[in-house]
C-alpha cells in the first residue's frame, strides 16, 4: 500500500483502536445536554432566511448615513406572496424559516405605533399592511416553523448603532438611551405576543446587558416565548444557538455543540467559534449565508451572484455535515417575490440533497466503542453519516471508520473528532462488505443514533 500522510494517520488511529477498543475519559461531571427545543432544532437541519426591507427600494442608500431615509411610500411590494416564499423553502427542504421584521434601517414591517417609520406610514395597502402576519400565516399553511429577526443592536432611524447605544453607538445620553430601551422592550413584546409560538428568534449582534444600558429582554422572552430557539440572545436566555464566525455557510471543524459562552452575549464575541468539548452550555452553531454571494438584500442584476449548485452542496457538507444547521437566505424582490432564478436554485439544491442522502446503501444504530454495519452485498461506498444520541450529550471525542474489503481486510476510510447531531464525511470510493465505527476516545458510552453509508455518484 502506498501510504501518504493522511493514510498513515488513519492507519495509526485505527490500529490503536483495534488494540484498546476506545479510551474512556475519567471526567465524572454530568454531561451537558440540549433542551427539548434544541433537540428539535437540530433535527430540522435546514432553514430559510428572508431578508426584505425598505432599502431595496432605494438602492445605494446606507442606513449608517443616518440621513435621507427612504420614504415609507417607496415601500410597494405590489405582488407580495409569502406563500410563494414558502414554496421556495419547501423545494429546498427547509423546515423552518425566519423573516427580518426589523432590520438596521429601523423600518417596522408590522402594524406598530412605536415610532413613525414602517408599513403603517406607507400608502401600500392603505397603511394597514402586516408582512409579519402574512409570513407567519404562510409558514403555518406550509408546515414550516416560523421565526423572526428583530435587531436591537442597531436602528438607523433612531440613530442607534452597535452595540445598541444612541448617538450612533457612542451613547452618552441616559435619557435618550432609556427611551430607546423602552422602545426595544415594547417592540419585542409586540412581536412575541401577536403571532403565536415562534420557533426561532434572531438577535443580530446580541443585546448589551441591562447594566450597560441595554433592554431587559430575558423576562419578556421567558414569559411569552419560552420554547423559542434564540440566536445570539442576551445572557440568561434559554435555548441558545451561536454564530460560527462567517457568512459563507462553513462551520469550523471540529464543531462542538457545547461552549463556555454564546456569540455576541452582552455585546462581546467568543473567539472560539467551534465551541469547546468541555463547555458548560449547550449552544450549537447555525451557519447563515446568502444564496447570492455577499448580498443579503435584493439588488438589480444580483442573480449573477448566485452560488453554483456545487458550491451550495459544499456548504451543506460544511454545515449540516459538521454538526450545525444551515440557514440559507432568500432575497425577495421589490414586487415581494422570490426571483425565479433564485427559486430554481433552491429547487435544484433540494433535489440534489435528497438524491445523495435519501437512500443509504445500509444503516444501523448501536452503542459502545465498536459498531459494525453489514451491507446487503459487497459494493462501493464513498460517504458515511454518523449521528449521536445527543439527548444524552456529545460523548465522542475521536473515532475511525473502516471498511472490510475483499479478503476480509479492514481498511481505514476516514477519521474524525466531533460528531454531535450529524457528521458527514467523504472518502475514496471503496468496495466493502461491512463498515465499522471505532470510537477511540469518549466521555461515557458512545450512543450511535445512526451509522449509514452511501454511494454518491
N, C-alpha and C positions, 0 to 999 in steps of 0.2 A: 504494500500500500504506500502511495506517495503522500507523506504527511506534511501538510503546511501547518502554520502556527495554529490556525483555528481548529483543524482536525486533531492536532496534537493535544490541545487543551481539552477538547471534547472527550478524547480517549482517556486522558488523565482523570477527568472528573468522573466519567462513567466507570472506569476501573476502580477508582476509590470507592464509589457507591457499591460496587459489586462485593467489596470486602466488608464494609461496615454497615451496609443497608440503611444508611441515613443517620445523621447525628442530631440528637435532641438537645435543645437549649435547656439549661438549668434554671432559667428565669421562671419564678413561681408567681409572678404578678398575674392577676386575672386579665384575660385578653380584652382589648378594645374592640367593640363590635358596633355594627351600624344600627341605627334605629329602624323600625319597620318602614318608615317613609324613605329612608336612604336605600334600603334593600330594594324597594320598588323602583326607585330612580335608577339604580344600577341595571336592573333588568330591562328598562326601556331603551337604553343604549344610544338611540338616535333621536335628536330633537331638531326643530327648525326655528330659527330666529327670524323675526320680521322687523326690519328697520324701515320705518316710513315716518316722515316728519316734514314740516313746512319748508326747510331749506331746499328740498328738491325742486321747489317752485321758484327759487331764486338762486340759480347756480352761481358758484364762486363766492357767495356770501359766507362769512365765517362768524360763528357765534362769539368767538373771543374778541371780535371787534367791539362788542357791547354797544353797537350803534346800528342805525339803519336796518332795523328788524323787518323781515318780510311781513307785509301787511296781512292780517288774517284772511282778507278776501282773496288773496292769491291761492289759498288752500281750496282746491276744487277737484277732488277725486270723483269725477263725474260718473265713472263706471265701477266704482268701488265694489268689489265682490270678494268678501272674505271666505266664501265657500270655495272659490277658485284657489285661494291661498291654501286651504286645507287639502284640496285635490293634489296640489303640488307636494304638500307634506306627505300625504298618503302614498303617492307614487314613489317617493324616496324611501319610505319605510319609517318615517318619523312617527313617534308615538307620544310626543309632547311638543308643544310649540310655545314660543314666548314673543309677545308683542311689545314694542317700545312705546309705552303710553306717554312718557315724558322724557325726552332726551335733553341734551345740554342747551338747546335753543330756549327751553322753557315753555314751549307751546304745549298746551293741555289738550289731549285728544279724547276727552270725555266731558260731559256736562259738569262744569265746576265754576264757582264764583270765587275761587281762591285769589285770583288776580285777573285783570282783563286781557288775557292773551291765550286764546285757544279756539276750539271749534265753536264755542258759544259766541265769539265775536266775529265769526266768518259768515258770509252770506250762503255758504254751502248748506243745503238742507234747512235754510231759513234760521241758521244758528242753533238748530236742535239736534245736530248730528252727534253720534257717540260711537266712535270707531272701536273703543274698548268693548262696548256691549256687542257690537257685531262680531268682533273677533272671538270673544268668549262663547257666544252662541254658536258660531260656526264650528269651533273646536268640539263642542259637545255633540253637535249633529254628526260629526265625523268620527267620534270616538277617540279624539285626541285630547290629551290633558292640557289645560290652558295655564299659561304663566304670564307674568307681567314684569316689564322692566320700568323702573322709575328712578332716575338718578337724584340723589340728594347732595352729591358732592359738587355739582355744577348746575348753574341755571343762568344762562346768558341774559335773559330778560330782567332778572332781578340782580344782576351784577355779581353773581356768586361764582367762584372758581375753586378748584381743588385746593384743600381737602374738604371744602364745604363752608368757606368763610366769605362774608360780604366784602365789599371793596375789592372785587376781582381777586379774591383769595388772600388778601392781605389782612383782613379783619380790622380790629381797632375801633369798632363802633358797637358797643354792647347792646344798645337799644335796637339797632338795625339787625344785629345777629339774633336777638330774641324774637323779632318779628319774623325773620326767615325760619327759625326753628319752629315757630307756631304754624307756619305755612306747611312745612315738611310733615309735621305730625298730622295735620288735617288732611293733607294730600294722601298720605298712606292710609289713613282711616277711611277715606272715600274709596280708594282702590281696593282695600282689603275687606270692605263690608258690602259693596254694591253688587258684586259679580259672583258670589258663591265661593266655593272652595277653589283655591288656586294651587296648582301643582308645584310651580317654581316661581320664586321671586328673585329678581336680579337687582343687586346693588352694584352699579358700575363704579369702581373706585372705593367701595365700602362706605362707611359713615364714621365721622370722628366721634369720640366719646362725649357724653354729656358734660363731663368735667372740663372738656376743652372747647365747649360751645356748640356741640352737636345736638341733634334732636333725640329725644328719649323714645326710641322706636321699639325696643325689645318688648316692653309690656304690651304695646299695641299689637305687635306681631303674635305674641303668645295668646292674647285674648281672641284675636279674630282669625288668624291663620296658623294655628299651632302645628299643623302637619305639613306645611309647605316646605319644600326644599329651598334653601337660601344661598345664593351665590354672593360671596364676599360680604356677608352680613356683619353687623356690629358684634362686638364681644358679648357673649351670653346668649346668642341666637342658637336655637336648636336646629338640627338637620342641615348643618353647613356643608357646602361644597366649595372648592377652591379653583383658582385660575392656575394654568400650567406655565404661564410666563411668556406666551407668544400668541399671535393670532394667525398661525399658519396651520392649525389642525394637527400639531405634532406634540405629543407628550414626551417628556424625557423618559429614559429607561435606565434603571428600574423606576417604576412609578407606584408608590405605595398609597393605599387609601388612608393611612394614618399619618399624622403630622403633629408637631407641637403647637402649631398655630395655623390659622387660615391665612389667606392672602388679603391684604388691604384691611385687616382688622384695625380699627382705630386710626385709620389713615396711614398705616405702615404696611410694608410688603415683606412677607417672608421670602428670603432669598433662595431657599431650597425648594424649588417648585416640584421636585419629585417626591416630596413627602419624606417620611422617616419610618423605618420598620418598627421602631420602638416608640412612635409618637403616642401621646396620650389623648388625642382627639381623632374621631373618625370624620375625616374631611376630604373626601375623594376629589379627583380632578375632573374638570369639564373643559373640553377643547372647543373654543368658539372661533369661527373662521368665516369670512365672507366668501361666497361662491365666485364673486368677481374679485380677482386679486386686489386686495387692499381697499376695495370700495364697499363700505358698509351701506351707503345710501345710493339710490339710483342716480346715474349720470348719463347724459346722452352719449351713445356710442360705447357704453360700458360693456356691451356683450362681447366686445373684442378681448375683454379681460377675464372672461370666464375660464376657470381652470379646466384643463383637459380631463377626459374621462380617466385616464391612467393616473393623473395626479390626485383626483378625488379618491380613487381606490387606495392609493398610497396613504392618504390621510386616514382612511378607515383603519388600515393596519396599524398606523402610528397613534391612534387614539383609542378606539374600541379595542383594538388588539393589544393595547398597553394599559388595560385596566382603567380606562376613562370613558366618558360619554363624549359623543361628537355632536356639537351644536352648529349646524350649517346655516348660514344666513341666506335670506331671500331679500330681493330689492324691488318691492312694488314700485311701479312707475307712476307718473303724475295722474294717470287715469284711475289708479288704485288697483292695478292688476299685476300679477307676476308676469314679466315679459315672456313671450313664447320660447325664445332661445334658452332662457334660464329654466323654464318649465321642463323642456325636453332634456335638459342636463340632469334634473332630478329624476326624471323617468329612467334615463339610461343608467344612472348611478344605482338606483334601487334595484333595477333588473340585474345588474352585474353582481351586487352583493348577494342577492338571492341565488343567482346561478352558481356562485362559488361556494356558498355555505348552507344552502337549504338541504342538501343531500349528502351527508357524510358517507364515506366508504364503510365505516363502522364506528361505534361509540360504546362507552361503558361508564360506570362510576365506581367508586370504591373508597377505601380508607387504608391508611398505613403508608409506609415509605416505599412500597413497591406495588404498583397497579399495572396489570397486564391486560392487553386488549388483543384478542384473536380476530383476524379478518376472516370473512366467509371463505375466501380463497386467496392465494398469493397474488398480489397485484401492486402496481406502482402507486405511491402516495407522495405528496410533496408539501402538505400542510398539517400542522397539529393545532388543536384548540384545547386549552386547559381552562378549567373553571374550579375555583374553590367554593366550599360551602361557607360563604362569608358571614352568615349569621352567627358563626362561631369564631369569627375573626380571621385575619390573614395569618396563616401558620407557616406557609412555605417560605424558606429563605434562600434555597438553591435547589436546582433539580437538573436532571439529564433525561433526555428521551432517546430511546434506542429502537431500532427495527431489526427483526430477525430475517436475515437474508437467506437465499438458498444455501444449503449445507448446515443450517441451524446456527450460524454465527450471528451474534448480536452486534450490530454496527451502530455507533453513535450517529444520531441525526441532528440534534440541537441541544443546547443547554440554556439555562436562564436563571434568574434570581427571583423576581417577584411574579406572582400570578394574580392573586386577588380575584375580582369578579371574572375577568377573562384575559387570557393571553393567547394570541395567535402568532405562530411562527412558521416560516417557510424554510425549506431545505431542498437540496438537490433531489429530483425525482428518483425514488428508490423502490424497487420491487421488494415487498416484505410479506411475510405471512402473519406476523404479530408485531405489536408495538408494546413497549413497556415504559412506564414512567418511574424513574428513581428519584425520590426526594432525598437529597444528600444533606440538607440542613433544614431543621424545622423547629418550631416552637409548639410543642404538643403534637398529637397525632394528626397527620395531614388528612383532610376530608375532601375528597375529589368529587365535585358535583358532576363534572363532565370531562372525559378524555375522549376526543374524537379526532379522526384523521380524514383527510380529503385529498382527492386528486384533481387539482385545478389546472386546466389546460387552456 
